[in-house]
Amino acid sequence: MTGATTHTPLIQQYLDVKSKHADSILFFRVGDFYEMFFEDAEEGSRLLGITLTSRNNGSSDVPLAGVPVKALPEYLPRLVRSGRKVAICEQVEDAAQAEGLVKREVVEIVTPGAAIDDALLEGGKNTFVAAIAGEDPLGVATVDLSTGEVEVWECAPDALPDELARIEPAELLVRATGTETPDGPWIVTRREPWRFEADVGLEALRRVYRTAGIEGFGFELPGDGHLVAATGAIAAYLEEIRPGGVRHLRPPRVHRLGRHLHLDEMTRRNLEIVEPLRAGEGGTLVEVLDRTRTPMGRRLLRRRILRPLLDRSAIEERLDAVAELVERRECRTDLRSALGGVRDLERLAGRVALGRVAPREMLALGRSLEPLPALAGALAASEAPRLQELARGFDALTDLRERIEAAIDPDTPAALAAGGVIRSGFDAELDELRELRNGAVEWIAKLQATERRDTGIDSLKVGYNKVFGYYIEVTRSNLDRVPERYERKQTLANAERFITPELKEWEAKVFEAEVRIAETEAALFRSLREELSLQVARIQETAGRIAELDVHASFAEGAERDGYVRPELTDEFGLEIVAGRHPVVERRIAREDFIPNDIRLDRDGYVMILTGPNMAGKSTFLRQVGLIALMAQVGAFVPADRARIGLCDRIFTRVGASDSLARGQSTFMVEMTETATILNGATDRSLVLLDEIGRGTSTYDGVAIAWAVTEYIHERLGARTVFATHYHELVELADSLTGVDAWNVAVRETGEDIVFLRRLEPGGCDRSYGVHVARLAGVPRTVIERAFEVLHELEEGPDGGTRLAHLVDRERSQLSLFAAHDPVLAERISGVDVDRLTPLEALLLVSELKKIVEDGR
C-alpha cells in the first residue's frame, strides 16, 4: 500500500483498520468527512468523480480523497452500484474528550447484496445475498437483509445457473477454492472453505437465532447438512458486516424438492415473465398481473410467479381466496383502499431492527399501521380457507401504532439532529426543557425593543449566528450612544457588535437547554427504537399476511377488469383452453381486437403441429398457452373463457432465435442446445412449446431434425407439445402418428395481398406466404415481382433439385436491382462518365437514381 516505514498516528490507525477490510473501500471518518487514502483514494476519486489530493504522512504525502459525512447518501450508492464493498469506519468517542487519537471502529460494511438504504433497493424486488454449499446436491440459501427473509433449498449442480438467474442475487458467497461460479451480474465474495461446513453453519445459526437446535426451522439432520452449511455461511457473513447485529432475520424457510414448478432461464426469457425479450419493447407477465398496493405484495407476487406450485390443494387454496375477492367486490375495494395506506412494513421493520430508522420513517411506520384494523375487519367475514387463515390471529399492532403516535411529532424533521422529533406531552422532562428554552428565546426576542427604548438607538438590533452566538449590533454613527454596560464582541466595516452580562446569561440558558433537549430527544428516540426492535417479529408476521392478502386482491382485481376465469386444475394428463388469450399482448392492443383461440391436448392428440406464415401469430399462441398454464399454477385466474389444466411438472419453451455470438455460438447451435435441454429434461407431465426447430441450418437438415424431434416427443416422452413450424412436411406426421394433430393459423388471400385472421383451423397450411409478408414489410416492388417469378418457377418447374438448376440456366442468372426496360433509368446511367465521377457526384447520382426508382413504383 505504501513504501514508507513510519506513518503518522492517524495514517497508522487507518492502515490497521484497512488490513482487516482489504476487500472493501474504507470510509474513514475524520471530523465532518469520510476520507479514503492510498489505493482507495485513487479508486474512489475515479468512481465518484471527486478531487484526488494528498495528506501529510510525516516524511511523505499519501493520496487522499474525501466526501462530506452529510453527503454519504449521495456517494455510497454510487460505489455499491459499481459492485464495490464499502466499510464505514466511525469515530466512536467524542473528539473533545479523547485522550490522544480518537478511537474509530468499522460499524457497517455495505455490499451490493447486503443493502438496507432505499437508494440501493427496488421496492418491488428483493435484494438477495446468496450462498452455495455442498457438492451434489447443492444447498442454496438467500437472505434479503432489508426484509429479514431467509430461504434455503436443494439444487442439482446443472440447475444452479437457472436458479441464480431466477433469484438474481446481488451478491454470491462461495468457497474460495474448488467452486465454479456461473456467470451473472452478481458480485462474487469468496470465503474460506471451512465456513461452508455443516458444523460451522450449525453453530452460526444457533448463535444468530439464539437457539439450542435448528430442527424447529424444518432442517433434518444429518441429511440437510448442505442446507445448514449454506444458511449458516450467510448468517455468519452478515454478522461480520453488521457488527450491530441481525436480530431481525426471520427463521429460515426450507423448500423441499417437488413443491414448485421449475422454470429454467430459457422459459423465463421466452415467456417474457419478468423482462421482455428485447429491452424497451413490450411488457411482461409480472407487469400485467401486478395490481398490488404495497411493496411487500409486489415482491411476493414476483416471487410467486417465478415459483409456481405443484401441489394442487395449495393452488386451490389460493384460487379460493381470489374467487372470494372477485365475488365480494365491495370487500375487495375496501381492502385495496386500506392497503394503499400501508408503506413497506418489512423494510421499515428491518431498519428499526438494524438501528437505521430515521424519524420520518418511524412516523411512516406508525401511519402504515393505521389501516390494519380495517383490514382485519374486512377479513373477518371471509369464507375461503386461506383468507380465514390470514384473518385468524391477525395482529393489527394497535399498541405499537399508539406508542409511535404518542412519541413522534406529526411534523417531525427528516433528521434527529434537527430537533422537534418527539411530540410535546410525551416526556415531562423534555417539555420542561423546551419551556425553559422557549422562555429564554422569548426574553431575547424582547430585548431588542427594550434596548432601543433604553439607549434611544432606533436602528439597534439583536441578532444571532452560529460562530458568535447572540449579539447587539449598533451602526458606527450611533457608537457614541452605546452604554458602558455593553461589551464589544465583534467589529464590522459599518457596525460594532456587543454583548451584555444579562444577554450572556440568557444565551447560556438557551444553549444549555438546546444541548439537553437534543440529548433528551436522542435518548427518547433510541429508547423507542429499541422498544420497537423487540417487536420486529410481530411486524414481520403482519407484513407477511398483508403481502399475501395484497397478492390475492391484485389477482382478483385483474381477473374482474380483464375478464379472466378460474382455471380447473386436475391431476390428469389433458390440457384444454377455450378462447384463450395472451395476457400481455391483449393489454398492449385493445382486448376486443385480440382473436382468442382454443387448444386441446389429451391422450388422443397431445402433439400439435402448427403451421402458418410469419406474422400470423404462431409464436404468440405458443406463449399464451405457456402463460395460461403458468398462471393457473401460480394461483391466478387466466385469460380464457374456460381452462382445464392438468398440472405440469415443467414448462419448456424454445421460441424465437437467440444468437449467443458473444459466447461463440451460432443461432443453430443455441437452437440445438435448447432443444437438447428439453428432450433430456421433459416428462409426460411436461408442457413443451417449440418454435421453428431446425431453421438455422439447411432446409433438408432442418426438416430431418424437426421430424425426428417430433417422433421422439411422440414415442419416448409423451409430453403435451405445441410445435410451430414452417416445414409443411411435418403435417404428414398427423397421418402416421396417432397422437399428432395438424393445425394452422388461418390466412385469406385477396388478390396479391393476404389477411392474417389469427384464428386456428384444423389441418396444415401448404404455403408460407413469405413473399406476401415481404410485401407487407415494404420490400421494393421490383424485388417482390421478381420473387413471385422465382416462386412460380420453383412451384411449376422440374421436380426436386433440378428446380434450382432450371433457374440458374436462365439467361439472367442474377437478380437485377432495376427493371431493364426502364428507359429513363437506362438513359441516365448510360450518360455517366464513371472514370471522371467525384465521390460527391457519385453520392448525388445515387440519390437521383433512388428518386427515379421510387417515382416509378
PEFENSUL-V310291 format. One record per residue. SS is DSSP state (H for helix, E for strand, L for the rest). D_LAST is the distance of its C-alpha to the last C-alpha in whole Angstrom. Layout:
# PEFENSUL-V310291
ss;d_last
SS;D_LAST
SS;D_LAST
This chain:
# PEFENSUL-V310291
ss;d_last
L;73
L;75
L;77
L;80
L;83
L;84
L;82
L;83
H;84
H;81
H;79
H;81
H;81
H;77
H;77
H;79
H;77
H;74
H;76
L;75
L;72
L;70
L;67
L;66
E;66
E;69
E;69
E;73
E;74
E;76
L;77
L;74
E;71
E;70
E;70
E;69
E;70
H;70
H;67
H;66
H;66
H;63
H;61
H;61
H;61
H;57
H;56
H;57
L;57
L;60
L;62
L;64
E;68
E;71
E;75
E;78
E;79
L;83
L;83
E;79
E;76
E;73
E;70
E;69
E;66
E;67
E;66
E;68
H;69
H;67
H;64
H;64
H;62
H;59
H;60
H;61
H;58
H;56
H;58
H;58
H;54
L;54
L;56
L;60
L;63
E;65
E;69
E;70
E;74
E;76
E;79
L;81
L;84
L;85
L;85
L;87
L;90
L;89
L;91
L;89
L;86
L;84
L;83
E;80
E;78
E;75
E;74
E;71
E;68
E;65
E;62
L;59
L;60
E;63
L;62
L;63
L;62
H;59
H;57
H;57
L;56
E;53
L;55
L;53
E;53
L;56
L;57
L;59
E;61
E;62
E;64
E;64
E;67
E;69
L;67
L;66
L;66
E;65
E;66
E;63
E;64
E;63
E;64
E;62
L;65
L;64
L;64
L;67
E;65
E;66
E;65
E;66
E;64
E;64
E;62
L;61
H;60
H;57
H;56
H;57
H;53
H;52
H;55
H;54
H;51
H;52
H;54
L;53
L;56
L;56
E;59
E;60
E;64
E;65
E;67
L;68
L;68
L;67
L;64
L;60
L;58
L;54
L;52
L;51
L;51
L;54
E;57
E;60
E;63
E;66
E;69
L;72
H;72
H;76
H;74
H;72
L;75
H;76
H;79
H;78
H;75
H;78
H;80
H;77
H;77
H;80
H;80
H;77
H;78
L;82
L;82
L;85
L;82
L;79
H;79
H;78
H;75
L;74
L;75
L;76
L;78
L;79
L;75
L;73
H;74
H;71
H;70
H;73
H;72
H;69
H;70
H;73
H;71
H;69
H;72
H;73
H;71
H;70
H;74
H;74
H;71
L;72
L;76
L;76
L;76
L;73
L;75
L;72
L;71
L;71
L;72
L;70
E;68
E;68
E;65
L;66
L;64
L;63
L;62
E;59
L;55
E;54
L;50
L;49
H;47
H;44
H;44
H;45
H;42
H;40
L;41
L;40
L;44
L;45
L;41
L;38
L;36
L;34
L;36
L;35
L;33
L;34
L;38
L;41
H;43
H;46
H;44
H;43
H;47
L;49
L;50
L;53
L;55
L;57
H;57
H;59
H;57
H;54
H;55
H;57
H;54
H;52
H;55
H;55
H;51
L;52
L;55
L;55
E;58
L;59
L;62
H;61
H;64
H;63
H;60
H;61
H;63
H;60
H;58
H;62
H;62
H;58
H;59
H;62
H;60
H;57
H;59
L;61
H;59
H;61
H;63
H;60
H;59
H;62
H;62
H;59
H;60
H;63
H;61
L;59
L;62
L;63
L;62
L;62
H;65
H;65
H;64
H;66
H;69
H;68
H;68
H;72
H;73
L;72
L;74
L;70
L;70
L;70
H;71
H;68
H;67
H;71
H;70
H;67
H;68
H;71
H;69
H;66
L;70
L;70
L;68
H;69
H;72
H;69
H;67
H;71
H;71
H;68
H;68
L;72
L;71
L;69
L;69
L;66
H;69
H;66
H;67
H;70
H;71
H;69
H;71
L;74
L;76
L;73
L;74
L;73
L;75
H;77
H;79
H;77
H;75
H;78
H;79
H;76
H;76
H;80
H;79
E;76
L;76
L;73
L;72
L;72
L;70
L;68
L;71
H;74
H;76
H;74
L;77
L;77
L;76
E;79
L;80
L;83
L;86
L;85
L;87
H;90
H;91
H;87
H;88
H;91
H;90
H;87
H;89
H;91
H;88
H;87
H;91
H;91
H;87
H;89
H;92
H;90
H;88
H;91
H;92
H;90
H;92
H;95
H;95
H;94
H;97
H;99
H;98
L;97
L;94
L;91
L;88
L;89
E;87
E;87
E;84
E;83
E;81
L;81
L;82
L;86
E;86
E;87
E;89
E;90
E;88
E;90
E;89
H;91
H;92
H;94
H;95
H;99
H;99
L;98
L;101
L;103
L;102
L;98
E;97
E;95
E;92
E;89
E;89
L;85
L;85
L;86
E;87
E;90
E;89
E;93
E;94
L;97
H;99
H;98
H;94
H;95
H;96
H;94
H;91
H;92
H;93
H;89
H;88
H;90
H;89
H;85
H;86
H;88
H;85
H;82
H;85
H;85
H;82
H;81
H;83
H;83
H;79
H;80
H;82
H;80
H;77
H;80
H;81
H;77
H;77
L;79
L;77
H;74
H;74
H;74
H;71
H;69
H;70
H;69
H;66
H;65
H;66
H;64
H;61
H;61
H;62
H;59
H;56
H;58
H;57
H;53
H;53
H;54
H;52
H;49
H;50
H;50
H;47
H;45
L;47
L;48
E;51
L;54
L;53
E;56
E;57
E;59
L;60
L;59
L;56
L;53
E;50
E;49
E;46
E;46
E;42
E;42
L;40
L;39
L;41
L;38
H;35
H;36
H;38
H;34
L;33
L;34
H;37
H;36
H;33
L;34
L;34
L;38
E;39
E;42
E;44
E;47
E;48
E;52
L;54
L;53
E;49
L;49
E;46
E;42
E;39
E;36
E;33
L;29
L;26
L;25
L;25
L;27
L;30
H;32
H;33
H;34
H;36
H;38
H;39
H;40
H;43
H;44
H;44
H;46
H;48
H;49
H;49
H;52
H;54
H;54
L;55
L;53
L;51
E;48
L;45
L;45
L;47
E;49
E;50
E;53
E;53
E;55
L;56
L;54
L;55
E;52
E;48
E;46
E;43
E;40
L;37
L;34
L;34
L;36
L;36
E;39
H;39
H;41
H;44
L;42
E;41
L;38
H;36
H;38
H;41
H;41
H;40
H;43
H;45
H;44
H;44
H;48
H;49
H;48
H;50
H;53
H;53
L;52
L;55
L;55
L;55
L;52
E;48
E;46
E;42
E;40
E;36
L;34
L;37
L;37
L;33
L;34
L;35
L;34
H;33
H;37
H;39
H;37
H;38
H;41
H;42
H;40
H;42
H;46
H;45
H;45
H;48
H;50
H;49
H;50
H;53
H;55
H;53
L;53
L;51
E;49
E;45
E;42
E;39
E;36
L;34
L;31
L;33
H;34
H;37
H;39
H;39
H;41
H;44
H;44
H;46
H;48
L;49
L;51
L;50
E;46
E;44
E;40
E;38
E;34
E;32
E;30
E;27
E;25
E;22
E;21
L;18
L;16
E;17
E;20
E;23
E;25
E;29
E;31
E;33
E;36
E;37
E;39
L;38
L;35
L;32
L;31
L;27
L;25
L;22
H;21
H;17
H;17
H;18
H;16
H;13
H;15
L;16
L;12
L;12
L;8
H;7
H;8
H;11
H;12
H;11
H;14
H;16
H;17
H;18
H;20
H;21
H;22
H;24
H;26
H;27
H;28
L;29
L;33
L;34
L;35
L;34
H;34
H;30
H;29
H;31
H;29
H;26
H;27
L;29
L;26
L;25
L;22
L;24
L;21
L;18
L;15
L;13
L;11
L;11
L;14
L;14
L;11
H;14
H;13
H;13
H;16
H;18
H;17
H;18
H;21
L;23
L;23
L;27
H;27
H;30
H;31
L;28
L;29
H;28
H;26
H;25
H;23
H;22
H;21
H;19
H;17
H;16
H;15
H;13
H;11
H;10
H;9
H;7
H;5
H;6
L;4
L;0
